[in-house]
Amino acid sequence: MNENKVPLQQQQQKKLEEMGSSLCQLRTQQCKTIEEIAACTRINARFLRAIEQGKLDQLPEPVYVQGFIKHFGDALGLNGDEFAKAFPTGVTVKRSKLSWGNSRVPQLRPFHLYLFYICLVIGSVSGLSVLINPSKPQITDKEPNSSPAQSLPTPGNVDQTNSQAQLALTKIPSGPNKPVQVDITLKGRSWLLIVADGKKKYEGILEKGAHQTWVANEKLFVKAGDAGNVIVEFNNQQAKQMGAPGAVQALTFAAKPRPSLQ
C-alpha cells in the first residue's frame, strides 16, 4: 500500500507545480493580487500562495486542494470544475458490471450516492474556507476633528424600512478645508481600497446599496474589484460608473492647484 502511495504523492506534487504556475501566470496577467483572490474565494491567502508555488506539504488533504484549485480557477475566469479535475486526489468511484444473463433484476450501484459524495466534498471545502478565513467586519472610516457621523437616507426613498436602512453605511461629512471629496455608491457587491493623502483609510467589501464619502487634502486613491458596481461622484460633479463590470479599476482624484500670488 505504501508503494502505491509514493507515486501518487509524486504525481500530485508534479501536477500541483504545473497548475500553480498556470494560475500564477494568469493572475499576474489580470493584475490581481493574492489578497483580492482570497477575498473573492474566501480561501486563506497562504493556501493560495502554496498552490502557486507548488508546495504540497503546506496544503490540507488532496480532496480539499482540488476544491481550492476549482475556486481559484473560477475567480480567474476559468472553468474551475474542468481545470481542477486534472489534479489527482486518489479517490475513485467504482462501478459494478451488470450481469444481465445471471440475474433477473440488474444490479446497479446507486448513482445518487456519487452525487451525494460530490456535494459533501464541495460543502466541506466551503466550510473549511469560512473557518480559516472568516469575513472581516466592515469598519466605518471616521476622520479626526470632524463633526459626528450622520446617517443619510437613500435618494428617492425617504420612507425606507429599517432593513433597507441597515444596508447604508455611515456617511462622513467633509470638513471645511478638504478640496478633494469623493462620494461612492454601490449598486452591487465589490471590494474597495481607499487611500487619502498616502494613508490607507479603508480596505474591504461593501455590499449593494452602501453609500460612503471620503475626503482628502491633496489626492484620494480609489481601487475597486468590480468597477461596474461602483458609482463615483467627485466634488459634487456628475456621478459616473467607475469602470466596466467585473473589471479591476483604480482612479486617483486630485485637488486643483491653487493659483500662485505674485
N, C-alpha and C positions, 0 to 999 in steps of 0.2 A: 504494500500500500504506500510505503514511503517512496518507492521507486517511481510511482505514478505521480506523487505529489511534487517532486522536484521539477520534472519537466513542465508541469502546469504552472508552477510559480515562475519559471524562466519565460514561459510563453506569455504570462500576464505582464511580467516586467518589460519584455520587449514591445508588446503591444501598447502598454501604457506610455512608453517613451515616444512611440510614433504618434499616438493620438494626442498626447500632451503637447508635442511640438507643433502639430497642426492647429490645435486650439489656441496656443500662444501666438502663432503667426497670424491667425485670423483676427484675434482680439487686438493685436497691435495695428493691423491694417484698418480696423474700425475705430482706432483711437479711444478705446475703452480701457479703463483701469480695472484691476482685480477687485477693488472696493465697489465699483459700480456693478460688476457681475455678482458679487456677493450680496449686494442689496437687492438685486433683481431676483436671484435664485434662492436667497435665504440660506446659502451654504457658507460655512466658515471660510474666510479668505485663506487660511493656512492650508486647507484641503485643496482649494483651487490652485494654489502655488505648487503643492505637491504633485498634482496631476500634470501641470505644465512641465515640471522638472523631472517627471517620471520617477518619483520617489515612492515606490510601492510600500515601503516599510513605515511610512508616515500616514498611511491611509487605513480605514477600517476594513471590514470583510469585503471580498470582491463583489458580492452582490450589491453592497452599498456604493462601491466605487462606480459600478456600472450606472447606478441611478444618478450619481453626481455628474458623470460624463454626459448623460442624457440632458439634464437641466442646463449644464454648461453649453452644450451644443444648441439647445433651444434659444438661450439668451443671445447667441451669436447669429441666429437666423438659419441654423441648420435643422435638418430633420433629426431631432435628438434620438428618437427610437431607433432609426436605421443606423445612425452613427454609433450609438452605444452597443449595438449588437455585436460589433467586431471585437469587443473586449470579452475574453473568456472568463466565465465565473466558475466553471467546474460543475454547475448544476444543469442536469439534463432531464428531460421528460421522456420516459419510455412508453411506447405504445405497444400493446399486446397484439399479436397477429390473430386474425379471425380464422376460425376453423368452421367453415360452412358445412363440411361433409359429416363431421362427427357430433355436431350439436344442432338441436332444433332452433334454439334461440341464440343469435350472435352475442358473443361475449365482448363487450366494448368497455374500455376504460372511460369513466365519466369525464367528458371534456370540461365540464364546469369546474372540476377540481383544479384544472390547469389555470383557468381564468381567475379562480379564487386565489391561487398562489401568486399570480402576477399582480393582482390588486393588493395583496398583503405586502409584497415587496415594495411597491410604489408607496403605500401608506407608511411603511416603516422608514423609508428614506426621507419622506416629507416630515415625519415626526422627529427623526433624529436631527434634521436640519434646523427645525424650530427650537429644539432643546439646546443645540450647540450654539446657534446664532440667533437669540431672541431679538425681536424688533425693538429698536431703540425708541424711547419715549420722545415725542416731539417737544422741543424746547422753544418757547416764545422768546424771541430776541428783544431785550429791553436795553435802551441806551441811557447811560448815566446822565443825571441832571435834566431829564426830560419830564414832562408832565405825566401823571398817571395814565396807564393804558385804558382806552375806552373801546368797547365793542361796538362796531358799526353794523347796521343792518345791510343785507344784500340789496343792491339797487333793484327797484321794481317789486320787491317782496317785503313791504313794511310789516305785514301781518304774518310773518313766518312763524312756524311752530317751533317748540323747544328743541325737537330733534334736528330740525334744519339749522337752528342757531348753533348747535354744537359743532357743525361742520366748519364754521368760520373761525379762523384764528384771530387772536388779538391784534388789532392794528395800532401801530405806534405812531402818533403824530410827529411830523418833522419839526425840528427846532427852528428858531427864527433865523439862524445863521448857517443853514445847510443848503448849499447851492445844488446838490445832487439828491433828487428824490425819485425813487422807482417804486411804483405800485405793481404788485404781481397778483394775478387772479388765476386759479387753477380750474380749467374746465375738464380735467382728467387727472389721474394719479401720476406723479412724476417726482424723481429725485432732484434736489436742488442744492447748489453750493453758492453761498453769498459771502463776498469779501469786500469790506468797506475800508478804504484808505489803508490797504495792506493787512488788515486784521480780519480773520475769519469770523463772521457773525452767525452763520447757520450752515449746517450740513445735515440733510435728512430727507425723508419722503413726505410730501404734502399730498393730502387727499383732494378729490374733486370738490369744488365749492370753496376751497380755502382762499383767503384774501390776506395779503401781508404787504406792509410798506417798510422799505429800508432807506436810510439816508446816509450821506457821506459829505465830507468837506471838499474833496478833490475828485475822486473817482470811485465807482462802485462796480464790482465784477460779479456777473451772474452766469452760472453754468447749469444747464438743465439736461436731465437724462432723456426726457421725451419732450422736445421743444414744441411739438404740435399741441400739447395740452397746457402750455404756459402763455398767458396774455400779459404783456408788459406795457406800462404807461410811464414815460419819462418826463418829469417836471410838468405834469398836467397836460402833456401833449396828447395827440390821438393814440389810443391804445392799439397795439399791434400784436399779432401772433409771433412768438419768438423764433419759430422755425418750422421745418417740415415734421409731420407726425412720425414718431419713432426715432428721430434723429437726435444726436447729442450736439448741443449748440452752446456756445459761450459768447457773451456780449460784455463790453465794457462801456459804462456811461460816465462821461467826464464833465466836469463843470466848465462853463465858458470862461476863457481867460479874461481877467479884468483889464480894462484899458489903463495904460501907464500914464501917469501925470507928469507933464513936462513943465 
